Structure formats: C-alpha cells, structure tokens
Amino acid sequence: MSNSLAEKQFAINENPWKMLLFLLLAQLMVAFVGRSIGPLGVLIGEDLSLTKSQIGMLPAALFLGQAIISVPAGFLTDLAGSRKLLVLASALMGLGFLFMTLLHDFWLVLLLIVIGGIGYGSMHPITNRGIIYWFPLKQRGTAMGIKQTGITAGSALASLILLPLSVTFGWRFVLLTACLLLLAGGFVSYHFYRDPPELEHAKGSRMSLLQFYRSMFKMFKNKALMLISFSALGLNGTQMCLNTYIVLFAYEQLNISIFLSGILLVISEISGTIGRVAWGIISDRLFEGKRVVILMIITIITALASTSAAVITSAPFWVMAPITALFGFAASGFNGIWMNLASELVPKEQAGISSGISITLGSAGAIIIPPLFGLIVDKTGQFSSGWFLITGMMFIVFTLLTTLSIMNKKNNFVI
C-alpha cells in the first residue's frame, strides 16, 4: 500500500507534461546541431569544394550513425531507462560535431558526422521510451507529436540562426558554439528529468543480451512493423532531400537570394513542427488513435508537393513559400505518427527495441536517397528529376501502407 501511495505522490509531483518538457529540450538541442547539416550544407560545400552528391552525403553520414546505434540504444534504454542516456547522447552528438568543425578533409568530416549521428540516433529511442511510459494511449499521439517538434524546431532554428550567422562569422565557429549549447542542454535535461516508477520496477526484470537478440529477430518477423519501417524509409529520405536541397534548389535554379532560400527551409521546418503536433492531435481526436490512415494522407500530400516542385523551373519566393510549407507539413510532420506506430505494435516494455529497429530501417532512406537525389541532379543538371524521384517513392510508400491497412483489417487490428 505504501509503495502505491508513493507512486501516486510521485505522479502528482512529477507531472508527465513537465517530463515532456525536458525530453523536448534534449530532442531540440540535438536536432539544432545535427540537422544544421541541411541549411549549412551550401556553405560547407563551398568551403570543402563538394559536388551536390557529396553534399547529400553529409546528412547521409548523420543517419548512418543513427542506423548504427538505434537498436543498441533501444536495448540500453529498455535496460537502464532514459535519464542517464539523455546526457550521454547529447555529449556524443556535441563532441562529434565540435571536433568536426576543426577538420578540412571531407572523409574525416563525414566520419565525425557519423559519430555525431550515433548521439543523434540514440535520442529517438531514449525519448520515445519516456513518452510510452509517461503517457496513456490516447495522449501519446499528442505527446509524441510535441516531442517530435523538437527535431523540426531545432532544424528551423538552425536555418534561422546558424545559417545567417555562418554567412557572417563562418560556419565552423558558429557550429562549435552551438555544440557547447547542446552539451549544456543535455546536462539540464539530465538534472530535471525523472524516469517513472513503473520503469524503475521494470528494471528489476532486466532482459539479458541473449533475450534481447531473440526479441530483436522476432520483431523482424513482425510484418506490420516491417511495413511501417519501410514506409518510413521513403518518407525519411524525402524529408532529408527537402532539408538538404531546398536551399540549393531555390538559390541555384530559382535565383532566390541565399537569405530567402534559407527562409524557405525555415518555413518548411516550422510547417513540419506544426504538422507533428497537428497529425498527432488529428490521429488521437478525429481518428481515435488510428495512425496508418494519417500516414496515407501524409504520403498523398507529399507526392503533390514534390510534383509541384518538379514542374517549377522559375518562381519567386512568394510562390515557393506555400508549396514549401505544404511539403514540410507532410514530409517533415510524419515522424511522431511513425514513432507511435513503431512503439505501439509491441508490448511497451519492448518499445525501445521496436522503435530502435524501425529507426534503423527508416534511416536507410536518409542514407541512400539524398546522395541519389544529388547524383541525379548532377547528371541531369535539373532538380526536377530529383523531385520526380520523390513522387515515385510516394507511390511505393502508399502501396506499402495500403497493404498494412488491409492486413490490419483481416486481423481485426485497429491502429
């Protein structure tokens, strides 16, 4: 009885929404540094004399690090909880990028970005696990959406703050300063965040490494998880192409100024931030927690936006702004719904592993597709070919989601 009363008192003192604030802070600061690769890509490319395909390899390196660590991070999160790992992930991301700013060799820069990506990728299962344990099912879509806004908000802030400062003071000094802020943010989150009592009890029945691998391989047989993960592969790749190339597309092909081109990325990321919350609320309140139908709607909107970008050969800023906003609302707004699905398809004590596996597979899109997009643009000399690539991928993603929807109906599984 005393334990039960203590847990109730803990729940009162440690409000879930208060805990969400510190999960959001950690996610935002990691994205502020990690996702700066997108807006700063044009300046890094000029500094290191890179081709567009090589510029595409910068975010690919970040997501390679994410792919490497997502499953192990999921296991460690299930084992140890989120609190201690918040500061470790922040430190790895911050130090990796800090040392990257001191290098001039392209391949060494890529290596340090991969190391930073390990910290970046760790943050997803770490924060996802916190959401799953702190919030009930019908609040998770909203909570996850809010937490996921940290990624797009971080990227938007990088475009709004780091890009213009880098034009003035140089990208190396500005990014190094951002890394120091990230390290401070990690310690703040660690100091104030607490794992819930339920998770503390779960630590008493820790999974062995052998059990972990058995659970992991069992999840690879989960058809629903695989369909969601491969759908996320296409959407993730699309999101990173938008983040990486919208500035170059507007600046080089549409002859929009570098400042306004950066503002387009800000618009995209702000729209994505709104989308992550909005899609979660729509899913929770209008579709009673259903997620797959939301991803299908997102896929259709993304295809329409990428097709619009493909057919535009010349346009002023005010024409591109609403197209970019729609593109970002969908392509950069899907992640919260994806994370909910990946976590809810399994028992919640396995949420870290399942989201880790899904992130690993989904990260392949961000590793493969941006360099492929850049290679196509290098070969054709036109961005339209790259945008049509995105449209084609959305047809494939829609087919995968339709298959999942049909499979769920046959199994009487509503999600």
Buried (B, 14 or more C-beta within 10 A) or exposed (E): EEEEEEBEEEBEEBEBEEBBBBBBBBBBBBBBBBBBBBBBBBBBBEBBEBBBBBBBBBBBBBBBBBBBBBBBBBBBBBBBBBBBBBBBBBBBBBBBBBBBBEBEEBEEBBBBBBBBBBBBBBBBBBBBBBBBBBBEEEBBBBBBBBBBBBBBBBBBBBBBBBBBBBBEEBBBEBBBBBBEEBBEBBEBBBEBBBBBBEBEEBEEEEBEEEEBBEBBEEBEEBEBBBBBBBBBBBBBBBBBBBBBBBBBBBBBBBEBEBEBBBBBBBBBBBBBBBBBBBBBBBBBEEBEBBBBBBBBBBBBBBBBBBBBBBEBEEBEBEEBBEBBBBBBBBBBBBBBBBBBBBBBBBEBBBBBBBBBBBBBBBBBBBBBBBBBBBBBBBEEEBBBBBBBBBBEBBEBBBEBBBBBBEBBEEEEEEB
